[in-house]
Amino acid sequence: MSDVSEGGKNEPIYMAHSYHTKVPYKAIMPFIEHYTEEGDIVFDGFCGTGMTGVAAQFLNRKAVLSDLSPAATYIAFNYNMPVNIRELETEGKQIVTECERECGWMYETLHTDGKTKGRINYTVWSDVLICPYCNQEHIFWDAAVDKKEGKVNDVYSCPYCSANLTKRECKRSFVDFLDANINQQMTQALQVPVLINYRVGKKKYEKIPDENDLNLIKKSRRMKYHIIFQ
């Protein structure tokens, strides 16, 4: 008996596209190898993202893939159809270059030395909650996260009235805004950036968002985005 969760979850092929119920192709390969011979046809009627097809190709088998989900069959198709590697690489590099030229500034942050630019890996955003006792807004990250221990406290103190709180008993704060891309008034749960993880060269750093970072976020939110289909 083989464990279908074993191995392969950190491989580029597996990580190229997320999908619920996804199984690493390396975990499927032992079953195909055991029950079939080279040149056989493997049928997967609930193929999901097509990992059975990927596993079959690695073992010189052919695969017939099918699924009721249009999204699944689209992903499976692109995972398993043969491609020209050189053309794919050239096109991919061109897309990355164009995205970098147009949107690279969105991922820049000023290093703690005040002059060197770093590249953002990710930004942590926190919910803004409302205390049920004093009705004051507070940032959940600041109030409930123990930075030294690296954990979120189940019970924490309100920074305004010192009442003991849990996240479940607090209401979320909401904000109204105009979405310029669809020209409609929208309501969204309020979240604020609380931590930026970035790199300078090969080294990683963390910082609390500063004024430059907040202005950068405001600038990106004011932009109108245009999607071009070719």
C-alpha positions as CSV (number, residue, x, y, z in Angstrom):
1,M,0.0,0.0,0.0
2,S,1.4,3.4,-0.9
3,D,0.7,6.8,0.7
4,V,-0.7,9.2,-2.0
5,S,0.5,12.2,0.0
6,E,4.1,11.2,-0.2
7,G,6.7,13.4,-2.0
8,G,6.5,15.9,-4.8
9,K,4.6,18.8,-3.2
10,N,7.6,21.1,-3.5
11,E,8.3,20.3,-7.1
12,P,7.8,23.0,-9.8
13,I,5.4,20.8,-11.7
14,Y,3.1,20.3,-8.7
15,M,3.3,24.0,-7.7
16,A,2.7,25.4,-11.1
17,H,-1.1,25.6,-10.4
18,S,-3.0,25.1,-7.2
19,Y,-6.1,23.0,-7.0
20,H,-8.1,21.3,-4.2
21,T,-7.7,17.5,-3.9
22,K,-4.5,17.7,-5.9
23,V,-2.2,14.7,-5.6
24,P,1.6,14.8,-6.5
25,Y,2.4,13.0,-9.7
26,K,5.2,11.2,-7.9
27,A,2.7,9.6,-5.5
28,I,0.7,8.3,-8.5
29,M,3.7,6.8,-10.4
30,P,4.1,3.6,-8.2
31,F,0.5,2.6,-8.9
32,I,0.8,3.1,-12.7
33,E,4.2,1.3,-12.7
34,H,2.7,-1.6,-10.7
35,Y,-0.5,-2.2,-12.6
36,T,0.5,-1.3,-16.2
37,E,3.3,-1.9,-18.8
38,E,5.1,0.6,-21.0
39,G,2.9,1.7,-23.9
40,D,-0.4,1.0,-22.0
41,I,-3.2,3.5,-21.8
42,V,-4.3,4.8,-18.4
43,F,-7.8,6.3,-18.0
44,D,-8.6,8.8,-15.3
45,G,-12.2,9.9,-15.4
46,F,-11.8,12.4,-12.5
47,C,-8.5,13.8,-13.6
48,G,-8.5,17.1,-11.7
49,T,-5.4,18.9,-12.8
50,G,-4.1,15.9,-14.7
51,M,-1.4,14.6,-12.4
52,T,-2.2,11.1,-13.6
53,G,-1.3,12.1,-17.1
54,V,1.9,13.7,-15.9
55,A,2.8,10.5,-14.0
56,A,2.0,8.4,-17.1
57,Q,4.2,10.4,-19.3
58,F,7.2,10.0,-17.0
59,L,6.6,6.2,-17.2
60,N,6.2,6.0,-21.0
61,R,2.4,5.4,-20.8
62,K,-0.4,7.3,-22.5
63,A,-3.3,8.7,-20.6
64,V,-6.9,9.6,-21.3
65,L,-8.1,12.3,-19.0
66,S,-11.6,13.6,-18.3
67,D,-13.4,15.7,-15.7
68,L,-16.8,17.4,-15.2
69,S,-15.0,20.6,-14.1
70,P,-14.1,23.0,-17.0
71,A,-11.4,24.5,-14.9
72,A,-9.9,21.0,-14.2
73,T,-9.9,20.0,-17.8
74,Y,-8.3,23.3,-18.8
75,I,-5.5,22.9,-16.3
76,A,-5.0,19.2,-17.2
77,F,-4.9,20.0,-20.9
78,N,-2.1,22.6,-20.4
79,Y,-0.2,20.3,-18.0
80,N,-0.1,17.4,-20.5
81,M,-0.1,18.8,-24.0
82,P,3.4,18.7,-25.7
83,V,5.0,22.1,-26.0
84,N,8.1,23.6,-27.7
85,I,10.3,24.2,-24.6
86,R,12.4,26.9,-26.3
87,E,9.4,28.8,-27.5
88,L,7.8,28.5,-24.1
89,E,11.0,29.7,-22.4
90,T,11.3,32.7,-24.7
91,E,7.7,33.7,-24.3
92,G,7.8,33.3,-20.6
93,K,10.9,35.5,-20.3
94,Q,9.2,38.1,-22.4
95,I,6.1,38.1,-20.2
96,V,8.2,38.4,-17.0
97,T,10.2,41.3,-18.5
98,E,7.1,43.1,-19.5
99,C,5.5,42.6,-16.1
100,E,8.7,43.7,-14.4
101,R,8.8,46.9,-16.5
102,E,5.2,47.8,-15.8
103,C,4.6,46.5,-12.3
104,G,8.0,46.0,-10.7
105,W,7.8,49.2,-8.7
106,M,4.8,47.7,-6.7
107,Y,7.2,45.2,-5.1
108,E,9.9,47.6,-4.0
109,T,10.5,48.7,-0.5
110,L,13.2,50.8,1.2
111,H,15.7,48.9,3.3
112,T,16.2,49.8,6.9
113,D,19.4,51.6,5.9
114,G,17.1,54.2,4.3
115,K,18.7,54.1,0.9
116,T,18.9,50.6,-0.6
117,K,15.8,49.2,-2.4
118,G,14.7,45.7,-1.6
119,R,12.3,43.4,-3.4
120,I,9.2,42.4,-1.5
121,N,8.6,38.6,-1.0
122,Y,5.3,39.0,0.7
123,T,3.3,41.4,2.9
124,V,1.3,40.3,5.9
125,W,-2.1,42.0,6.3
126,S,-4.2,42.0,9.5
127,D,-7.9,42.3,10.1
128,V,-9.2,45.4,11.9
129,L,-11.6,44.4,14.6
130,I,-14.1,46.2,16.9
131,C,-14.1,45.6,20.6
132,P,-17.6,44.6,21.8
133,Y,-17.0,46.5,25.2
134,C,-15.6,49.9,24.2
135,N,-16.5,49.8,20.5
136,Q,-13.0,50.9,19.5
137,E,-11.2,49.5,16.4
138,H,-8.0,47.6,17.0
139,I,-5.5,45.8,14.7
140,F,-5.7,42.1,15.4
141,W,-2.0,41.5,14.7
142,D,-0.8,44.2,17.1
143,A,-3.2,43.1,19.9
144,A,-3.2,39.3,19.6
145,V,0.1,38.1,18.1
146,D,3.0,37.2,20.3
147,K,6.0,38.1,18.2
148,K,8.6,36.6,20.5
149,E,6.8,33.2,20.6
150,G,5.6,33.4,17.1
151,K,2.0,32.5,17.9
152,V,-1.5,34.0,18.0
153,N,-3.1,34.2,21.4
154,D,-6.6,32.8,21.7
155,V,-7.4,35.4,24.3
156,Y,-5.9,38.8,24.3
157,S,-6.4,42.3,25.8
158,C,-8.2,45.2,24.1
159,P,-5.5,47.9,23.7
160,Y,-8.1,50.5,24.7
161,C,-10.2,49.1,27.6
162,S,-8.1,46.1,28.6
163,A,-11.0,43.7,28.3
164,N,-10.2,40.1,27.6
165,L,-11.2,39.3,24.0
166,T,-11.3,36.5,21.5
167,K,-11.4,37.1,17.8
168,R,-14.8,35.3,17.5
169,E,-16.6,37.8,19.7
170,C,-15.3,40.9,17.9
171,K,-16.9,42.4,14.8
172,R,-14.9,43.1,11.8
173,S,-14.5,46.7,10.6
174,F,-15.6,47.5,7.0
175,V,-14.8,50.2,4.6
176,D,-16.7,51.6,1.6
177,F,-14.8,52.6,-1.5
178,L,-15.3,53.3,-5.2
179,D,-13.8,50.6,-7.5
180,A,-12.6,52.7,-10.4
181,N,-12.3,49.6,-12.7
182,I,-16.0,48.8,-12.5
183,N,-17.2,52.3,-11.4
184,Q,-19.2,50.8,-8.5
185,Q,-19.3,51.5,-4.8
186,M,-18.0,48.5,-2.9
187,T,-17.8,47.4,0.8
188,Q,-14.8,45.4,2.0
189,A,-13.5,44.1,5.3
190,L,-10.8,46.5,6.5
191,Q,-7.3,45.1,6.5
192,V,-4.0,46.9,7.0
193,P,-0.4,45.9,6.2
194,V,1.6,45.0,9.3
195,L,4.7,43.2,8.1
196,I,6.8,43.2,5.0
197,N,9.2,40.3,4.2
198,Y,11.7,41.3,1.6
199,R,15.2,40.6,0.2
200,V,18.2,42.6,-0.6
201,G,20.6,40.6,-2.7
202,K,20.3,37.0,-1.3
203,K,19.5,38.1,2.3
204,K,15.9,38.2,3.6
205,Y,14.7,40.9,6.0
206,E,11.5,41.9,7.8
207,K,10.2,45.3,8.6
208,I,7.1,47.2,9.7
209,P,5.6,49.1,6.7
210,D,6.7,52.7,6.7
211,E,5.3,55.8,5.1
212,N,6.8,55.0,1.8
213,D,5.2,51.6,1.8
214,L,1.8,53.0,2.7
215,N,2.0,55.6,-0.1
216,L,3.0,52.9,-2.6
217,I,-0.1,50.9,-1.6
218,K,-2.3,54.0,-2.0
219,K,-0.8,54.6,-5.4
220,S,-1.4,51.1,-6.7
221,R,-5.0,51.2,-5.5
222,R,-5.7,54.4,-7.5
223,M,-4.6,52.7,-10.7
224,K,-7.0,51.4,-13.3
225,Y,-6.2,48.0,-14.7
226,H,-6.8,47.0,-18.3
227,I,-6.9,43.3,-19.3
228,I,-6.1,42.6,-22.9
229,F,-7.0,39.3,-24.5
230,Q,-5.0,38.3,-27.5
